[in-house]
Amino acid sequence: MEKKILAKVGEKEISNLDVQSAIQGLDPYQAQQFQTEEGQK
């Protein structure tokens, strides 16, 4: 997966890979809410 910067907060850049990593830490029920593009907005 290509790294894509989604947001910048101060000096910290948040990428799609950071979001995917956070989603993997959720339980399956919560994670499915964020699997679609709409859920990641």
C-alpha positions in Angstrom: 0.0 0.0 0.0 1.3 3.4 -0.9 1.8 5.9 2.0 -0.6 8.8 1.6 -0.6 11.8 4.1 -4.1 12.4 5.3 -3.6 15.2 7.8 -0.9 17.2 9.5 -1.2 18.2 13.1 1.5 20.5 14.2 4.7 18.8 13.0 3.1 15.3 13.0 1.9 13.9 9.7 -0.9 11.2 9.8 -0.9 8.8 7.0 -3.2 6.1 5.7 -0.8 3.6 7.2 -1.1 5.1 10.6 -4.9 4.8 10.3 -4.7 1.2 9.2 -2.4 0.4 12.2 -4.9 2.0 14.6 -7.8 0.1 13.0 -6.0 -3.2 13.5 -5.8 -2.5 17.2 -9.6 -2.4 17.5 -12.0 -5.4 18.0 -13.5 -6.7 14.8 -16.9 -5.1 15.4 -15.4 -1.6 15.8 -12.9 -2.2 13.0 -15.6 -3.0 10.4 -17.0 0.5 10.9 -13.8 2.0 9.5 -13.1 -0.4 6.7 -15.0 1.7 4.1 -13.9 5.1 2.6 -17.0 6.6 4.2 -16.0 5.3 7.6 -12.5 6.8 7.4 -13.8 10.4 6.7 
